[in-house]
Amino acid sequence: MIERIERVAVVGAGYMGTGIAQRLAAAGVAVTVTDATPEQAEQGRARALRDVARDVEAGLLPAGTTDAVEANLTPAATLEDAVRDADFIEEVVPEVLDIKRDVLARISAAATPDAIIGSNTSTIPVRRMADAVERPERFLVVHWSNPAHLVPGVELVVGEHTDRGVLDPVKALLARASWVGAVVGDAPGFVLNRLQYALVREALLLVSEGHATAEDVDIVLRTTLGFRMPFIPPIAMLDMAGLDVYDKCFGLLQAELGDRFSAPSVLTEAVADGRHGMKNGRGLFRDYPPETLDEIAAWRAKAYTGMSRLLAELGPMPGTQTETETEELPA
Ligand SMILES: NC(=O)c1ccc[n+]([C@@H]2O[C@H](COP(=O)([O-])OP(=O)(O)OC[C@H]3O[C@@H](n4cnc5c(N)ncnc54)[C@H](O)[C@@H]3O)[C@@H](O)[C@H]2O)c1
């Protein structure tokens, strides 16, 4: 298996493929892009260059980035040409199982035997694609989020046959372009979509049951949960707010809303075992030495204050400012 990835091929120069390719090329990685036709591969490269030039112009990327992308991003006329010398190949074709399987079979036939192969699927399990790949131990899902050139997190989905030796080189490649890889199992929705769809489902139920307008649901989400989440995500928040508190609240919600709100046994068992979170130094999956609590509080104050400043500086998404928010803005 390849130990260090130097050359990458991106198969599918559409929306996601172009974003992945442009950030890799900007980070100095040699990338070849290909698509169904040579013209589409050229168009993908041209779009990447336009996007980068626009972001340089806006001051979002350093001045030399366009030159780096121009030098490192090459279009290839065919899939076989693109993947032949690549250490890592990412499939980014439409979310249709037959197309993915066909493209993965072609990739694995044309690539070197020790090249690592990834798929950017959002929803198809590794196990439904792996048998289309020659040497499936080198295959995993490497799932970028939209827009790939801006969102830092990438899911690395390991299938039953995936050799875990692929993870280090893929993580190192991601780190070169300042992405962060998280390893997740081959379960439906992986991690991101399972969480996202649970949240969206409840948001829409709240609206359709008449408990809040869509606008107010979004205000609550982005000014409370969403506001805190980049710094203190849900499991850390459990520790901060108190495991015993969450356990009681699950009980109350379950009584009113049914079993989809029952407390997971990992939580009830931890509470029964005396784990109450930061307040007694015993969190769900880790402990907190007393001397770190002040440091955490100071860091949180800095984080939330910084977030408030950024939001004030940016203003709301264009076209979405509400009357209430207009009134609240300082003169
Ligand atoms: N768009 C998103 O928000 C998003 C987010 C995460 C993951 N994804 C996943 O990324 C993948 C691509 O999505 P997208 O939004 O970039 O789609 P897209 O339609 O913009 O791009 C797909 C590209 O694949 C090309 N293609 C089709 N058949 C091909 C073939 N046989 N060989 C080479 N290229 C071929 C198409 O011409 C097109 O350019 C999908 O699996 C999707 O689920 C998308």
The ligand as a Gaussian input file, in Angstrom:
#p B3LYP/6-31G(d) Opt

LIG

0 1
 N      -23.103000      18.444000      -3.936000
 C      -23.020000      18.214000      -2.635000
 O      -23.505000      18.966000      -1.789000
 C      -22.289000      16.985000      -2.155000
 C      -21.771000      16.949000      -0.847000
 C      -21.061000      15.819000      -0.412000
 C      -20.898000      14.736000      -1.273000
 N      -21.430000      14.786000      -2.538000
 C      -21.245000      13.629000      -3.415000
 O      -20.228000      13.920000      -4.373000
 C      -20.516000      13.219000      -5.577000
 C      -20.551000      14.199000      -6.736000
 O      -21.518000      15.201000      -6.483000
 P      -21.493000      16.600000      -7.253000
 O      -22.464000      17.453000      -6.519000
 O      -20.102000      17.042000      -7.453000
 O      -22.119000      16.172000      -8.667000
 P      -21.900000      16.857000     -10.091000
 O      -23.024000      16.383000     -10.928000
 O      -21.646000      18.317000      -9.973000
 O      -20.534000      16.187000     -10.621000
 C      -20.435000      14.852000     -11.062000
 C      -19.484000      14.855000     -12.244000
 O      -19.234000      13.512000     -12.617000
 C      -19.134000      13.477000     -14.023000
 N      -19.311000      12.107000     -14.516000
 C      -20.458000      11.435000     -14.740000
 N      -20.177000      10.199000     -15.210000
 C      -18.820000      10.105000     -15.276000
 C      -17.916000       9.083000     -15.683000
 N      -18.376000       7.917000     -16.121000
 N      -16.596000       9.325000     -15.622000
 C      -16.116000      10.518000     -15.202000
 N      -16.927000      11.532000     -14.802000
 C      -18.261000      11.314000     -14.831000
 C      -20.226000      14.440000     -14.487000
 O      -20.036000      14.837000     -15.826000
 C      -20.048000      15.565000     -13.483000
 O      -19.127000      16.544000     -13.922000
 C      -21.822000      12.464000      -5.344000
 O      -21.543000      11.170000      -4.913000
 C      -22.463000      13.256000      -4.243000
 O      -23.382000      12.519000      -3.463000
 C      -22.093000      15.889000      -3.001000

